[in-house]
Amino acid sequence: MENYLYVVICLFISYLSGSIPFAYIYGKIFKGIDIRQHGSGNIGATNVLRVFGTFAGIIVLLLDILKGFLPVYLFKIMFILPAEYSYVPIAMGLCAILGHTFTIFLSFKGGKGVATATGVCLALMPLSLLGALLVFIITVSITRYVSAGSILASFSLLMMEIMSFTSTNSMVIEFESTTNNSDIYRLIFVCILVFFIVYKHKSNIYRLIKGTENKISFKKK
């Protein structure tokens, strides 16, 4: 029972961390405006970049990544729990992403969670994330569509995790006749993440099909 209480506390802390609306805070403190009333109205780094410029976009991007990375990473290095609790850091990561997209500080209306998910994946699966980031950079460099880069990067992350899971557990099954629960939890997490990102980008997908999606521009405001 005591361990379960710790788990609940950790999940709540992760949600609160993810809920911090850095885009909104930046706009209010440094520009005196509500970012939700400008650009796309989204409280994410991409809208900050469009409205306030590249420097502001990078600052908010890093902060949004950090709020997903820190709770998961700190938990992993500070706590050692039994194997049956291997799902906890993954669940914490999911809570951080949900915090960003449904932030308690802005009436449960937030961003799309890509930057925060990046921070979570950096703590959980850095090698797969590296490949996904490469796909994102190439896609955005060619198309200038952040939404397309985010969606394709999420699918590439899923493919790499599937390959990692298949190769790792085929060896485990061969030599030990068992599977690694943390690998299963991580794969389930990525599946949920891909669905979530695609769902949050449904309006962007519609605009991409229509050819009316906004392209990113790295200019000073």
Sequence and secondary structure as in RCSB ss.txt:
>XXXX:A:sequence
MENYLYVVICLFISYLSGSIPFAYIYGKIFKGIDIRQHGSGNIGATNVLRVFGTFAGIIVLLLDILKGFLPVYLF
KIMFILPAEYSYVPIAMGLCAILGHTFTIFLSFKGGKGVATATGVCLALMPLSLLGALLVFIITVSITRYVSAGS
ILASFSLLMMEIMSFTSTNSMVIEFESTTNNSDIYRLIFVCILVFFIVYKHKSNIYRLIKGTENKISFKKK
>XXXX:A:secstr
 HHHHHHHHHHHHHHHHHH  HHHHHIIIIISS GGGSTT   SHHHHHHHHBHHHHHHHHHHHHHHHHHHHHHH
HHH    GGGTTHHHHHHHHHHHHHHT GGGTT     HHHHHHHHHHH HHHHHHHHHHHHHHHHHH  HHHHH
HHHHHHHHHHHHHHHHHHHHHHHHHHS   HHHHHHHHHHHHHHHHHHHHTHHHHHHHHHT        B 
